[in-house]
Amino acid sequence: MSQIVVAGALISGATLLVAQRQRPPELAGLWELPGGKVAPGETEPDALVRELREELGVDVVVGDRLGPDVPVGESLILRGYLVAHTGGALHPHDHRALRWVSVDELASLDWVPADRAWLPELSKRLGR
């Protein structure tokens, strides 16, 4: 059975929050939408709320799905959601850095390969 990994697209005005990975070594330095694995018995929205609280120190409300499911390797399914910031101050607890990017910067970022699948949808959501 596949492990679901959820990722949150936090959009503020015309910018998107992206996070720079610290690990594993093959992904360190690459940019991604923050998130993490869904634990047994947890819903996808609950997992995303928990992961973003742990990784970024913020509270969010999970909204609509973002783009298609993205298979990663043999056993992971990456699933994106739009999220709205409802409280807390952003801090990179689990990442090298956080950054707000505009639609014009999306394509030039050095993305984690799987997250590239969402770039067309993210561009639309940011106004292109």
GIWOHU-V884134 format. One record per backbone hydrogen bond with DSSP energy under -0.5 kcal/mol. NH is the residue of the N-H (numbers start at 1). CO is the residue of the C=O. Records with the same first field share a line. If there is no record, write none. Layout:
NH->CO  CO
//
This chain:
3->75
5->77
6->36
7->79
8->34
9->81
10->8
11->9  83
12->15
15->12
16->101
17->10
18->99
19->32
20->97
21->19  30
22->94
27->24
28->24
29->21
30->27
31->110
32->19
34->32
36->6
38->4
39->37
42->39
47->43
48->44
49->45
50->46
51->47
52->48
53->49
54->50
55->51
56->52
57->52  53
58->52
59->87
61->84
63->82
66->80
67->65
70->78
71->69
72->76
76->72
77->3
78->70
79->5
80->66
81->7
82->64
83->9
84->61
86->59
87->59
91->56
93->55  91
94->55
96->20
97->20
99->18
101->16  99
103->14
105->102
106->102  103
107->103
108->105
109->105  106
111->109
112->31
115->112
116->112  113
117->114
118->115
119->116
122->118
123->119
124->120
125->121
126->122
127->124
128->123
//
